[in-house]
Amino acid sequence: MRLLWNELASYEGKNRKKWNAFLKLVDLAMETAMLRQLLATGSPAYLTYSYATFLAINSLSCAANILLDQFSALTEVFIDSIFDFSAAVLFPIVALVYSYYNFDFDRAVYLTFLEVLPPGSFERLARTFANPSDIALFRVNFDSLRISSGLDFVLRISMNMAFCYRFKRVVEALIWTRHREYASGLIQRDASQPAQQKPVPKGVATVFLAFSLVVLLCTHKAISDSKAVCSAHPECVVYAHKWKISGEFCPCLILIDVNLSPKTYKEWIDPVDAYPKVKALAASGMLTSLQVINRHLLEWPEELRLCRGLKTVQLIHTNSQSLPVWTKEFKHLETLQIEGKNDDKNLLDLPEDLFSDMPHLTLVHFGIQSNLERIPPFTGVPRLQTLALAWVMRLREIPTFDRVPNLSHIILAVLPALEQIPDMSPLQTVIEFVVYRPSALCCNGFVGTCDLSHSSCRGNLVLKTPAVTCLKNSTDLNLTGTPFLGSTATQDAFKNFAPFVCQESGVDKAVFLDFPTKENVEVCENKPFRQCRALDNSIGICYNTRFQVIMCLTDDSYITLRRVQIEKGIGPKCDPIEEQWLGCASFERTTMRAVYKGELVDGIRQGKGELVFANGDKYEGEFRQGFRHGHGVFTSKHGARVYDGEWRRGEQHGVGKERWLANGDRYEGEYQHDVFHGKGVQTRGSSKNKYDGEFQNGRRHGYGRMEFNGATIANSDTAALKKIIGAAVASTSSQHVSRGLAFYVGTWKDGRMHGEGKYTRADGSFYEGAWRDGLAHGFGKELVMATSEVYEGTWHAGLRHGDGTITRKGNRRKGVWEMGQRIKWTTAEVPLPKN
C-alpha cells in the first residue's frame, strides 16, 4: 500500500500526473456544488457568471497541462494551489466587497436617528431605514458565505482542506526540488521531470474541455431562462436561477412589493391589491421572504402554504385581518412583523397555536392593532430574541416568558390596557427594555404604589381608553396587587432600565392622533419637511414616519431630527423655501429660484420690492439687507395663505394678521420667528371657535378666553341664584354674555386649559376652579342648571373625586366621591344660613 501511495503522491512517482488529474476532478466537483448553490440562492448574475468563468478556467488549466505535458511538478502544484486559494479564500472576499459596494445605507443619517429619537422609536430599527431590496440582495450575498446546512459545512471544510493539502504540496515540492539540486550538484530552479513518469492520456483533456463549455452554457441558460420568466414580476427582487423551469412559474425567493412613501391620501386609503402578485409568485413554493408595505393583502393566498422555507414575513399597512391556521407550518420562520392602520381593518385574532413550533423565530412585532386582545403563548419559539408590541390597544397581558430564555429586546409602546408583565426571571440577558405610556401597568401599582394622577391614567376619549383602576390581588379583590407580582427579576429590570420605562409618548394628553387624515395629509401637498399646523394650532412637520403618507406630524423629536440633519449637512438636500424654518439656507439670499423687482443697494434687495418664487408664492413689501424686513404681504400660491404684517430678517415677527383659504382660519396678533407668540385673536373657520388671549411658540399659553360657537348664553340671574344656592355661591356666578355654545376664561398651557379658569355652558351651568391638561383637576366648583345643584370640592381628571359639598334648594350636605361616583354622605343635609 505504501508503494502504491508513493507512486501516486510522491514527486518521482510513476502515476503522479494521474493523481493530480484525479485531485483536479475532486476540486471541480466541489466547485460545481458551490456554483449550484449560487444558482439556487439567486446570487447576482455578475458573481455567478464570474464564478462559472473561474470554474471553466480551472478546468481548462488541467486540459492544458495534459496536452502540453511540459510543466514541472512545482509549477503544476503551484497553479493548482492558486485555484484552490481562489475558491476557498478569494471568492468569499470578492463576495463581501461586492455586497459592501452594492449596499446603500446612509450611516450618517441613521446615527442622527439614534442621537435624537427616543429608545423604542420605529426609525431606530436599522432594518426599517434601509431599502428593503438592498437588504435582500445583501443578505443573499452574505448568506452565501454562511454555513447554514450540513452540505455547507462539508463543502466549506472540504474546500479549505483541499487548499491546505495543496499548500503543503507546494512546500514539499520546494524541498524536493532543492534536495535534487543539491544531490546532483546542479543549481537549477526548474528541475526536469523524471522520464519514467506516466503521462495522463490525451483523451482525458477532452473531458475537461467539454466540462468548461458545459459549465458556461448551463450557467447562462439557467440565468437567462429564469430572467425571462421572472422579468414580468419586478416585485420578485431575488429568484433562483434554474435552467429547467416547470409550469412556467417564476422561481421567486424574495418578494418585495412596497410603497415606502405614498404621495396622496387616496393612495394611502386605497392602495394597490397585492393578492394576485403574492399568489402568482408563491406558486413555485420557493419563497423565503415576503415583504408587503402599503398594499392590500386582506388574506393570504393558499399558494403561500407551499413555501415551507419561508423565513421572513413583513406586512405593514396591508389591512390583513387574520392569519391562516396553517401559518404555524412555517417552521423556518425567523421574522414575523405585522402592522396595521389606525382603523378597524386590522388583525381580529391570532391562531392559538401560532407559536407552537417555530424553532428559528427570533423577532415578533405587532403594531397598530386596535382589535387584537391576546398574543398566543410562546411555547415553541426558544430562539425568540425581540418582542415589539406597539399600539395594541386591547391587549391586557403578555404570554409567559418561561420558554423564551433568549428574549433580550422588549419594546412595549402605547399598550393602554396592559396591566402587568410576566415574571422576567427566565430571561438570561435583557439588553433593551422600553415601555411607553399610556400603559395601565405604569399607573395601577404594578411598578409600586398605585398612582392614578398622571394624565395617561385618566382615560382618553381620542384613544377610546377607559380610566385605569388600581391592580387587585388575584385571590382577594379587597387587597391591592403585589408590585412586580413579587418577582425580583422583574423589579430589577424596571430599575436597570428606569429612564426608558413608562416614558412619555406624546399621546398621553392627545386631543387628536398623529395618524393620516385627509386634512393633515393635504396640508402637506407631498412636500416633506414643510412647516404645518395641527388642529390645536401646534407647529408640526410634514413627515412620513412608519412608512405612512406624508402628513402633518407634531412630534417635536422629528422637527429636531431634521434640524440636526440640516446642521450636519446630511440626509436629503434641504429645500431653502420649504425648510427655511428648520435652518436651511435662507431663500432670501437665493436668486436662482425667485424673481425680484424693486429697489437695490449695491446689488442687494433694500427698500420696497416684489419677490415672486418659483413655486408661485409672492411677497410684496419692505426689504433690508436682502431679507424681508419691515412691513409686507406674503401670498402663497393661489392665495391659499395670506399674511399681512411685520417681518424681521425673513421671518414673520411683530404684529400681523393671517388667513387660510382652505379652512377659513384667521389670526391677528403678535408673531415671533414665524409662529404665534404674544397676544392675539384666533378664529377657526370651520367651527367659528374664537380664542382671544396669549400665545407661546404657536400654542395657546397664558391667560385667554375661548369662545365655542353655538347658542347665546344669557346673563345669570343673581337674585334667582340666591334663592337656589345661596348668596355665597351666587356671588361668583357668571356675568359674561357670549354668542358661543360655551366659553372658557382662564389660564392655558401648551394649548390646553391649565391652572385657574371658568368654563360656562350655554344653559348657564359652569365649572370654576383648577384645571390640568384640559380637565378639571384640583379644587373647583360646578353649577348644574338642570338639577339646580352646586358641587364644591376636589376633582381628578375631570371627575368629582375626594371630599365635596352639594348645595341644592337652599340645603347643603357633605360627602365623598371617587372617580365621579358618590361613595357616601359624611353629614346630614342642613339648610344654608339666611342673610
ABEGO torsion letter per residue (X at the ends): XAAAAAAAABAABAAAAAAAAAAAAAAAAAAAAAAAAAAAAGBBAAAAAAAAAAAAAAAAAAAAAAAAGABBAAAAAAAAAAAAAAAAAAAAAAAAAAAAAABBBBAAAAAAAAAABBBGBAAABAAAABBAAAAAAAAAAAAAABBABAAAAAAAAAAAAAAAAAAAAAAAAAAAAAAAAAAAGBBBABBBBBAABBBBBAAAAAAAAAAAAAAAAAAAAAAAAAAAAAAABAABABBBBBABBBGGBBBBABBBBBBABBABAAAAABBBBAAAAAAAAAAAGABABBBBBGBBBABBBAAAAABAABABBBBBGAGBABBBAAAAABAABABBBBBBBBBABBBABBBAAAAABBAABABBBBBGBAABABBBBBAABAABABBBBBGBAABABBBBAAABAABABBBBBGBAABABBBBAAABABBABBBBBOBBAAAAAGAAEBBBAABAAAAEBAAAGBBBBBBBBBAABAABBBBBGGGBAAAAAAAAAAAAABGBBAGAAABABBBBBBAAAAAAAGGBBGBBBBBAAGBBBBBBBBGGBBBBBBABAAAAAAAAAAAAAGBEBBBBAAAAAAAGBBBAAABAAABBBBEBBBGGBBBEBBBBBBAAGBBBBEBBBGGBBBEBBBBBBBGGABBBBEBBBGGBBBEBBBBBBAAAGBBBBEBBBGGBBBEBBBBBBAAAGBBBBEBBBGGBBBEBBBBBBBEBBBBBBBAAAAAAAAEAAAAAABBABBBABABBBBEBBBGGBBBEBBBBBBAAGBBBBEBBBGGBBBEBBBBBBAAAGBBBBEBBBGGBBBEBBBBBBGGBBBBBBBBGGBBABBABBBBBBBBX
